[in-house]
Amino acid sequence: QDYTWEDHGYSLINRLYPDVGQLLDEKFQVVYNLTYNTIAMHCGVDTSVLRRAIWNYVHCVFGIRYDDYDYGEVNQLLERNLKVYIKTVACYPERTSKQIYAQFWRHFKHSEKVHINLLLLEARMQAALLYAL
C-alpha cells in the first residue's frame, strides 16, 4: 500500500539501472493511455475509468492495493468473465485458451481485447517490479 511505482519504484530502479526507469515508465504510460475513445460500437467514450479499473484489478490480484482507489469500480465495470480472463492470463498464462478469450466482451472488437491484454501484462510487469524492488 505504501510502496508505489510513481513514488518509489521508478526512482529506485533509476538508481540501480540509470535510464531504465524512464524507459519502463514510458512503456507503462503508453499502454495505460492507449485508447481510441470507443467501446464496442460507442464512439467518443472516456475509457480512463475502465483502464484504471483493469490496471488496479491486476495489482489487486497480486496483493497490491491503493487506499485512494474505490475498488467498487472494479465490480461495477468488470464483468465476471473478464475478471476470470484477467486473473487467468496474469497468474496462469499457460491455462489461457481461445474459449476463455471468447467468453468475455463478445460484442467487442479484437483490437479492444488485445488492448486488455496489453494493459494486464504491463500492470503485471509493474506489480512484479514493485515486489522485486
C-alpha positions in Angstrom: 0.0 0.0 0.0 2.8 2.4 0.8 5.1 1.4 -2.0 4.1 2.6 -5.5 5.8 2.8 -8.8 5.3 6.5 -9.1 6.7 7.3 -5.6 9.3 4.6 -5.0 9.8 2.0 -7.8 10.7 4.5 -10.5 13.4 6.3 -8.5 14.9 3.1 -7.1 15.2 1.4 -10.5 16.8 4.6 -11.9 19.4 4.4 -9.1 20.1 0.8 -9.8 20.0 1.0 -13.6 20.2 4.5 -14.9 17.7 5.4 -17.7 15.8 2.1 -17.3 13.2 3.6 -15.0 12.4 6.2 -17.6 12.0 3.6 -20.4 9.8 1.4 -18.2 7.7 4.4 -17.1 7.2 5.5 -20.7 6.2 1.9 -21.7 3.7 1.8 -18.8 2.3 5.2 -19.7 1.9 4.4 -23.4 -0.1 1.3 -22.8 -2.1 2.8 -19.9 -3.1 5.9 -22.0 -3.7 4.0 -25.3 -7.3 4.5 -26.4 -9.5 5.0 -29.5 -12.2 6.5 -27.2 -14.5 3.8 -28.3 -16.1 0.8 -26.6 -17.8 -1.7 -28.8 -20.0 0.4 -31.1 -19.9 3.6 -29.0 -17.6 6.4 -30.0 -16.3 9.3 -28.0 -16.2 7.4 -24.7 -13.8 8.3 -21.9 -12.2 4.9 -21.2 -9.9 6.1 -18.5 -12.1 4.7 -15.7 -12.2 1.3 -17.3 -8.4 1.2 -17.9 -7.7 2.3 -14.3 -10.1 -0.5 -13.1 -8.3 -3.1 -15.1 -4.8 -1.9 -14.0 -5.8 -1.8 -10.3 -7.6 -5.2 -10.5 -4.4 -6.8 -11.8 -2.4 -5.1 -9.0 -5.1 -6.3 -6.5 -4.7 -9.9 -7.8 -1.1 -9.7 -6.8 -1.8 -8.2 -3.4 -1.2 -4.5 -4.2 -4.0 -2.3 -3.1 -4.2 1.5 -3.1 -6.0 3.4 -0.3 -7.1 6.2 -2.6 -8.9 3.9 -5.1 -12.5 2.8 -4.8 -12.5 -0.9 -5.6 -16.2 -0.8 -6.0 -15.5 0.5 -9.5 -13.8 -2.9 -10.4 -17.0 -4.7 -9.6 -19.2 -2.2 -11.5 -17.0 -2.1 -14.6 -15.5 -5.6 -15.0 -17.9 -8.4 -15.6 -17.2 -11.8 -14.1 -15.9 -13.4 -17.4 -13.5 -10.5 -17.8 -12.2 -10.9 -14.3 -11.7 -14.6 -14.8 -9.8 -13.9 -18.1 -7.6 -11.2 -16.4 -6.7 -13.5 -13.5 -6.0 -16.4 -15.8 -3.7 -14.5 -18.1 -2.0 -12.7 -15.2 -1.5 -15.6 -12.9 -1.7 -18.8 -15.0 -0.9 -17.8 -18.6 -0.4 -21.5 -19.6 -4.1 -22.0 -18.9 -5.2 -19.3 -21.3 -7.4 -20.7 -24.1 -9.4 -19.4 -27.0 -12.5 -20.4 -25.2 -11.7 -18.1 -22.2 -10.8 -15.3 -24.7 -14.1 -15.7 -26.5 -16.2 -15.6 -23.3 -15.7 -12.0 -22.3 -16.9 -9.0 -24.2 -18.5 -10.9 -27.0 -19.6 -7.8 -29.0 -16.3 -6.0 -28.8 -13.6 -5.8 -31.4 -10.5 -7.9 -31.2 -8.4 -4.8 -31.0 -10.1 -3.8 -27.8 -9.5 -7.3 -26.4 -5.8 -7.0 -27.4 -5.7 -3.7 -25.6 -7.0 -5.5 -22.5 -4.1 -8.0 -22.9 -1.6 -5.2 -23.2 -3.0 -3.4 -20.1 -3.0 -6.5 -17.9 0.5 -7.6 -19.0 2.0 -4.2 -18.3 0.2 -4.0 -15.0 1.5 -7.5 -14.1 5.1 -6.4 -15.0 4.8 -3.3 -12.9 3.5 -5.4 -9.9 6.3 -7.9 -10.3 8.8 -5.0 -10.4 7.3 -3.5 -7.3 7.8 -6.8 -5.4 11.3 -7.2 -6.8 12.3 -3.7 -5.8 
